[in-house]
Amino acid sequence: MVSRVTTVAFQGIEAVKVDVQVMVAPGNIGMQIVGLADKAVAESRERVQAALHASGLSMPPKKVTVNLAPADLPKEGSHYDLPIALALMAALGAIPADALEGYVVLGELSLDGTITAVAGVLPAAISANSHDKGLICPHSCGGEAAWADQDMDILAPVSLIGLANHFKGTQVLTRPVAAIKKRLPGGPDLADIKGQETAKRALEVAAAGGHNLLLVGPPGSGKSMLAERLPSILPPLLPRELLEVSMIASIAGELSDGKLSSTRPFRAPHHSASMAALVGGGLKARPGEVSLAHNGVLFLDEFPEFTPQVLDSLRQPLEAGETMIARVNHRISYPSRIQLIAAMNPCRCGMAGEPGHTCRRGERCAGDYQARISGPLLDRIDLRIDVPAVSARDLIQPAASESSEVVAARVAAARERQHMRYKKAGLKTNTNAHASTAIIEQAAKLDAPAQALLHDAANAMHFSARAYHRILKVGLTLADLDGADKIGRIHLAEAISYRAASTPFARAA
């Protein structure tokens, strides 16, 4: 007799159906797992046997064969423990075999028979719901799975015994409730920053349109403080964005207690990060920082200190909004629509351009340091801002500064205008930065003075085609912040000034 249980294998954030088949037959005593399983799956044999023994069941003195079909699909992870154990229990008659037909199962087993958390429960639940099946998952992941559908049949047992009792009718497992992480008050606020009004304005523009931003200034000028306060003025995730972000976090095993968060991701990897850590990859092609920051912010401090090859690997995700990881046996795509915020010193000594400072290496110090950032990558950054050192007057007698709550209200209003604009056009885009060039040209509506200004600036600064359209996008965001229906000359002038800032970099555009 062959018993079957359905589980999943993960390819990116997609859950692919896997059929777990168990046969108990005469032969050499033992358990054999076949079906292109990795080391973690092969070790399931020991965990399953120990968990069954702790639950009061003993392995039959026969040959047990476990087949994970399709056999040519790589199987990775410890979430195959529970489906293998349940299929074996069904083969032994401990659980009715037909009771498992309507479920997708995943979970890791402890040696005492309890079921522990695994990664990927949310994508598995969404896949199961699309196939009109229920889900059996660990108790600690139940709140995560409940987001798939409010009417979906979900069982989240603590142990094998509890699940067996549920199917026997001696115990009832209650459906888990969708859990969300509350946003804690009192986080970083823009009001904490003294001075730097120009940088704050640029940060507001970047937040309103989802634009990439480069902050250039000496040490201690507040670049990192500004970047860390960007999430405080960003609007919460939309429902569709929330599920996308949470599916990636679930695959990476970063959903604590199965709770989803409506706060936009903010990832700040160290500059020693490898290419696989930043864009994804490795042995199992896991998502990298750029995918974990999807629909949020990727902050790269000490920008030129990253390896040039690692920085250039960001070019495709920034342009396409996804990361494609190609391997010999599979090809995986992760969503990677991010807002890049970078911060750097103007030179290696950090003080180039500051009044009263003379670098012993001269212009080479700044030139060599800035040359670590390639022109094509720099061309994808919409706003470039000089962040000068804060004056003693700003520190001793600071002027009143707007709070993040006030700025966030203006950002939310601008984003709502963008949402309605692209919704009328039948697009899923929510920000100007990620809109197509055709839509931007149609929405720009430049008058004759604005067209003349843009034409003169493009000739003088040698803008690329990408830079031209990104200036239009920033100008449209400035118009949205002002509540204007079209881009005025003043909006275009401000957008060009952001592109022209940090003059050593302007040549790369």
C-alpha positions in Angstrom: 0.0 0.0 0.0 1.2 3.5 -0.9 0.1 6.5 1.2 0.4 10.0 -0.2 0.8 13.5 1.3 1.2 16.8 -0.6 3.9 19.3 0.3 5.9 21.9 -1.6 9.4 22.8 -2.8 10.4 26.4 -3.2 11.7 28.0 -6.4 12.2 31.7 -5.5 8.9 32.7 -3.8 6.9 30.2 -5.8 5.8 27.0 -4.1 5.9 23.9 -6.4 3.8 20.9 -5.6 5.7 17.8 -4.3 4.0 14.4 -3.8 5.4 12.5 -0.8 4.8 8.8 -1.3 5.5 6.2 1.4 5.4 2.4 0.9 5.8 -0.2 3.7 6.8 -3.5 2.2 8.7 -6.7 3.1 12.5 -6.4 2.7 15.5 -5.2 4.5 14.5 -3.3 7.7 15.1 0.5 7.4 13.9 3.7 5.7 15.2 5.0 2.4 14.4 8.5 1.0 14.7 9.0 -2.7 13.8 11.9 -5.0 16.9 14.2 -5.3 16.9 15.2 -1.6 19.6 17.3 0.0 21.4 16.6 3.3 18.6 18.2 5.4 15.9 16.0 3.8 18.1 12.9 4.1 18.4 13.5 7.8 14.6 13.5 8.1 14.9 9.8 8.5 16.4 10.1 12.0 14.1 12.9 13.1 10.9 11.1 11.9 11.8 7.8 13.6 12.6 9.6 16.9 9.4 11.7 16.7 7.2 8.7 16.0 8.8 6.8 18.9 8.2 9.7 21.3 4.6 9.8 20.1 4.0 6.2 21.0 4.5 4.6 17.5 7.2 2.3 16.5 8.7 1.8 13.1 7.5 -1.4 11.4 10.1 -4.2 11.0 9.9 -3.8 7.2 11.4 -1.8 4.4 10.0 1.8 4.3 10.6 3.7 1.0 9.9 7.4 0.8 9.7 8.9 -2.7 9.6 12.7 -3.2 8.0 13.2 -6.7 8.8 14.6 -9.1 12.2 12.9 -8.8 14.1 15.5 -10.9 13.1 18.5 -8.8 15.7 19.4 -6.1 14.3 19.1 -2.6 15.9 21.3 0.1 15.1 22.1 3.7 13.7 20.5 6.9 10.0 21.1 6.1 9.7 17.6 4.6 9.8 16.0 8.1 6.1 16.4 8.9 4.7 15.3 5.5 7.0 12.2 5.6 5.9 11.4 9.2 2.1 11.8 8.4 2.4 9.7 5.2 4.1 7.0 7.3 1.5 7.2 10.0 -1.2 6.9 7.3 0.5 3.8 5.9 0.6 2.3 9.5 -3.1 3.1 10.0 -2.5 5.6 12.8 -4.2 8.4 10.8 -7.0 7.9 8.2 -5.3 8.2 4.8 -8.2 10.1 3.2 -8.0 12.8 6.0 -4.8 14.1 4.5 -5.9 14.4 0.9 -7.2 18.0 1.2 -4.1 19.5 2.8 -0.6 20.7 1.9 1.8 19.8 4.8 5.1 21.3 5.9 6.9 21.4 9.2 10.1 20.3 11.0 10.0 17.7 13.8 11.8 17.7 17.0 13.0 14.4 18.6 10.2 14.7 21.2 7.4 14.8 18.5 6.8 18.6 18.6 6.5 20.5 15.4 8.9 23.5 15.0 8.8 26.5 12.7 10.0 26.4 9.1 10.6 29.0 6.4 8.2 29.5 3.5 4.8 28.9 5.2 3.1 32.0 3.7 4.0 31.1 0.0 3.0 27.5 0.8 -0.4 28.7 2.2 -1.0 30.9 -0.8 -0.2 28.0 -3.2 -2.4 25.6 -1.3 -5.3 28.1 -1.3 -5.0 28.5 -5.1 -5.4 24.7 -5.5 -8.4 24.7 -3.1 -6.5 22.8 -0.4 -6.0 23.4 3.3 -2.7 23.7 5.1 -1.0 21.9 8.0 1.9 23.8 9.5 3.7 24.4 12.8 1.8 26.2 15.5 4.2 29.1 15.6 3.6 29.7 11.9 -0.2 29.6 12.0 -0.6 33.4 12.2 1.5 33.7 9.1 -0.5 31.1 7.2 -3.8 32.7 8.1 -3.1 35.6 5.8 -3.5 33.5 2.7 -7.4 33.4 3.0 -9.8 34.0 5.9 -11.9 31.0 4.9 -9.0 28.6 4.3 -8.8 25.4 6.4 -5.6 25.7 8.4 -4.4 23.3 11.1 -1.4 24.5 13.3 -0.7 21.7 15.8 1.9 21.8 18.5 2.9 18.1 18.2 2.2 15.0 16.2 0.0 13.6 19.0 -2.2 16.7 18.9 -2.6 16.4 15.1 -3.4 12.6 15.4 -6.0 13.3 18.1 -7.6 16.0 15.9 -8.1 13.5 13.1 -9.4 10.9 15.5 -12.0 13.4 16.9 -10.7 13.4 20.4 -9.2 17.0 20.1 -10.2 20.0 18.1 -7.5 22.3 16.7 -8.7 25.9 16.4 -7.9 27.9 13.3 -5.0 30.4 13.8 -5.6 34.1 13.6 -3.7 36.3 11.2 -1.0 38.1 13.2 0.5 41.5 12.5 3.3 43.2 14.2 2.4 46.6 15.8 4.3 49.6 14.8 6.1 50.9 17.9 5.9 54.6 18.6 8.9 56.8 19.4 11.2 55.8 16.6 13.7 58.0 14.7 12.2 61.3 13.8 13.2 64.1 11.4 12.8 66.6 14.2 16.0 65.1 15.7 18.1 66.5 12.9 19.5 70.0 13.4 20.1 72.0 10.2 20.4 70.2 6.8 17.2 71.7 5.4 18.3 71.0 1.8 18.9 67.4 2.6 15.6 67.1 4.4 13.8 68.5 1.4 15.6 66.0 -0.9 14.6 63.2 1.5 11.0 64.2 1.3 11.1 64.3 -2.5 12.8 60.8 -2.6 10.1 59.5 -0.2 7.2 61.0 -2.3 8.3 59.5 -5.6 10.3 56.5 -4.6 13.5 58.0 -6.0 17.1 56.8 -5.5 19.2 59.2 -3.4 22.9 59.8 -2.9 24.1 61.8 0.1 27.7 63.1 -0.1 29.3 64.9 2.8 32.1 64.8 5.4 32.0 62.5 8.4 29.5 63.6 11.1 27.3 65.7 8.8 24.3 63.5 9.5 24.0 61.4 6.3 23.2 58.1 8.2 20.8 59.9 10.5 18.9 61.2 7.5 18.7 57.8 5.8 17.6 56.1 9.0 14.7 58.5 9.3 13.4 57.8 5.8 11.1 54.9 6.9 9.4 57.3 9.3 8.0 59.4 6.4 7.2 56.6 4.0 3.5 55.4 3.8 2.7 51.9 5.1 2.7 48.9 2.8 -0.4 48.4 0.6 -2.1 45.0 1.1 -0.6 43.6 -2.2 2.8 45.0 -1.2 2.5 43.5 2.3 2.0 40.0 0.9 4.9 40.3 -1.5 7.3 41.6 1.2 6.1 38.9 3.6 6.5 36.1 1.1 10.2 37.0 0.6 10.8 37.4 4.4 9.0 34.0 4.9 11.3 32.3 2.4 14.3 33.8 4.1 13.0 32.7 7.5 12.8 36.3 8.8 9.1 36.4 10.0 9.3 36.4 13.8 6.5 34.6 15.5 4.6 34.4 12.2 3.7 38.1 12.4 3.6 40.3 9.3 4.5 44.0 9.4 3.0 46.9 7.4 6.3 48.9 7.9 8.4 49.1 4.7 11.6 47.2 4.9 14.8 49.0 5.7 18.0 47.0 5.0 21.5 48.4 5.7 24.1 45.7 4.9 27.8 46.3 5.8 30.1 47.3 3.0 32.0 44.0 3.3 28.9 42.2 1.9 29.5 39.8 -0.9 27.6 39.7 -4.3 25.6 36.7 -3.2 24.6 38.5 0.1 23.6 41.6 -1.7 21.7 40.4 -4.7 21.1 36.7 -3.7 22.6 33.4 -4.6 24.7 30.9 -2.8 24.2 27.1 -2.8 20.4 27.3 -2.4 19.9 30.6 -4.3 18.5 32.5 -1.3 17.2 36.0 -1.6 19.7 38.8 -1.0 19.5 42.2 0.7 18.1 43.8 -2.5 15.2 41.3 -2.5 14.6 41.6 1.3 14.3 45.3 0.8 11.6 44.9 -1.9 9.0 47.7 -1.7 11.3 49.4 0.9 14.7 50.9 1.3 18.2 49.6 0.7 20.7 51.8 2.5 24.3 51.5 1.5 26.5 53.5 3.8 30.2 54.1 2.9 29.1 53.6 -0.7 32.5 53.4 -2.4 33.8 51.0 0.1 31.6 48.2 -1.4 33.4 46.1 -4.0 32.9 47.7 -7.5 31.6 44.4 -8.9 29.1 44.1 -6.0 27.8 47.6 -6.7 27.5 47.0 -10.4 25.4 43.9 -9.7 22.7 46.3 -8.5 22.2 47.8 -12.0 19.8 45.1 -13.2 17.6 45.0 -10.1 17.4 48.8 -10.0 16.3 48.9 -13.7 14.0 45.8 -13.9 12.7 45.6 -10.3 13.6 41.9 -10.0 16.7 39.8 -9.5 17.3 36.9 -11.8 19.6 34.2 -10.3 20.7 31.6 -12.9 22.2 28.3 -11.9 23.0 25.1 -13.8 19.9 23.2 -12.6 17.4 26.1 -12.0 16.7 29.7 -12.7 15.1 31.8 -9.9 13.6 35.3 -9.9 13.1 37.4 -6.8 11.1 40.7 -6.7 13.6 43.5 -6.0 11.8 46.8 -6.5 13.7 49.0 -4.1 14.5 52.6 -3.2 18.3 52.9 -3.1 19.7 55.4 -0.5 23.5 55.7 -0.6 25.8 57.8 1.6 29.5 58.5 1.1 32.4 60.9 2.0 33.6 63.1 -0.9 37.1 61.5 -0.7 39.0 58.9 1.3 40.1 61.4 4.0 36.5 62.6 4.0 37.0 66.4 4.0 37.4 67.3 0.4 35.7 70.7 -0.4 35.4 71.7 3.3 36.5 75.3 4.0 40.0 75.5 5.4 40.9 71.9 4.5 43.7 71.0 2.1 44.2 67.4 1.2 47.8 66.3 0.8 46.9 64.1 -2.2 45.2 66.9 -3.9 42.3 66.2 -6.4 43.5 62.6 -6.8 42.1 61.8 -3.4 38.5 62.7 -4.4 38.9 61.5 -8.0 40.2 58.0 -7.2 37.7 57.5 -4.4 34.7 58.6 -6.5 35.9 56.5 -9.5 35.0 53.4 -7.5 31.3 54.1 -8.4 30.7 53.4 -12.1 28.9 55.8 -14.4 26.0 53.4 -15.3 25.2 52.9 -11.6 25.4 56.6 -10.9 23.1 57.3 -13.8 20.4 55.3 -12.0 20.4 57.6 -9.0 17.9 60.4 -9.4 18.9 62.8 -6.5 22.4 63.7 -5.5 22.8 66.0 -2.5 25.8 67.6 -0.8 25.4 67.3 2.9 27.8 69.9 4.4 29.1 69.8 8.0 26.6 71.2 10.5 27.5 74.7 11.8 27.9 75.5 15.5 24.9 77.8 15.2 22.6 75.0 14.1 23.7 73.0 17.1 23.6 75.7 19.8 20.5 77.5 18.6 18.6 75.1 16.4 15.6 76.4 14.5 12.3 74.6 14.9 12.2 71.5 12.7 9.3 69.7 11.2 8.5 66.3 12.6 8.3 63.1 10.6 4.5 63.1 11.0 4.1 66.4 9.3 6.3 65.4 6.4 4.7 62.0 6.1 1.3 63.6 5.5 2.7 65.5 2.5 4.4 62.4 1.2 1.1 60.4 1.6 -0.8 63.1 -0.3 1.7 63.0 -3.2 1.7 59.2 -3.3 -2.1 59.2 -3.5 -2.0 61.5 -6.5 0.5 59.1 -8.2 -1.7 56.1 -7.3 -4.8 57.6 -8.8 -2.8 58.7 -11.9 -1.5 55.2 -12.7 -4.7 53.5 -11.6 -6.6 55.4 -14.3 -4.0 54.2 -16.8 -4.6 50.6 -15.7 -1.1 50.2 -14.3 0.0 48.6 -11.0 2.8 51.2 -10.5 2.3 53.3 -7.4 5.3 55.8 -7.7 6.8 58.0 -10.4 10.2 56.4 -10.0 8.9 53.1 -11.2 6.6 54.3 -14.0 7.5 53.6 -17.6 9.0 56.3 -19.8 6.0 56.4 -22.1 3.6 57.2 -19.2 6.0 59.8 -17.7 6.2 61.6 -21.1 2.5 61.6 -21.3 2.0 62.8 -17.8 4.7 65.5 -17.8 2.8 68.1 -20.0 5.8 70.5 -20.3 5.0 74.0 -21.4 7.4 75.9 -23.7 9.5 77.6 -21.0 10.0 74.2 -19.2 10.9 72.5 -22.5 13.5 75.2 -23.3 15.0 74.8 -19.8 15.3 71.0 -20.1 16.7 71.3 -23.6 19.4 73.7 -22.5 20.3 71.7 -19.4 20.5 68.4 -21.3 22.9 70.0 -23.8 25.1 71.6 -21.1 25.3 68.6 -18.8 25.2 65.9 -21.5 22.3 63.9 -20.0 21.8 60.4 -21.1 18.3 59.2 -22.2 17.9 57.6 -18.7 18.9 60.8 -17.0 16.5 62.8 -19.1 13.5 60.7 -18.1 14.6 60.5 -14.5 14.6 64.3 -14.3 11.0 64.3 -15.7 10.1 61.8 -13.0 11.6 63.9 -10.2 9.9 67.0 -11.7 6.5 65.2 -11.7 7.1 64.2 -8.0 7.7 67.9 -7.2 4.5 68.8 -9.0 2.7 66.2 -7.0 4.0 67.6 -3.7 2.7 71.0 -4.7 -0.6 69.6 -5.9 0.0 70.8 -9.4 -1.5 69.1 -12.5 1.6 69.6 -14.7 5.4 70.2 -14.3 6.2 73.9 -14.1 9.5 75.5 -14.8 10.3 75.8 -11.1 9.7 72.0 -10.6 12.0 71.2 -13.5 14.7 73.6 -12.2 14.7 72.0 -8.8 14.8 68.5 -10.4 17.8 69.5 -12.5 19.6 71.0 -9.5 19.4 67.6 -7.7 21.0 66.0 -10.8 23.7 68.6 -11.0 24.6 68.4 -7.3 27.9 66.8 -6.3 29.6 68.3 -9.4 32.5 65.7 -9.6 29.7 63.1 -10.2 27.8 65.1 -12.8 30.2 64.1 -15.5 29.0 60.5 -15.2 25.5 61.4 -16.1 
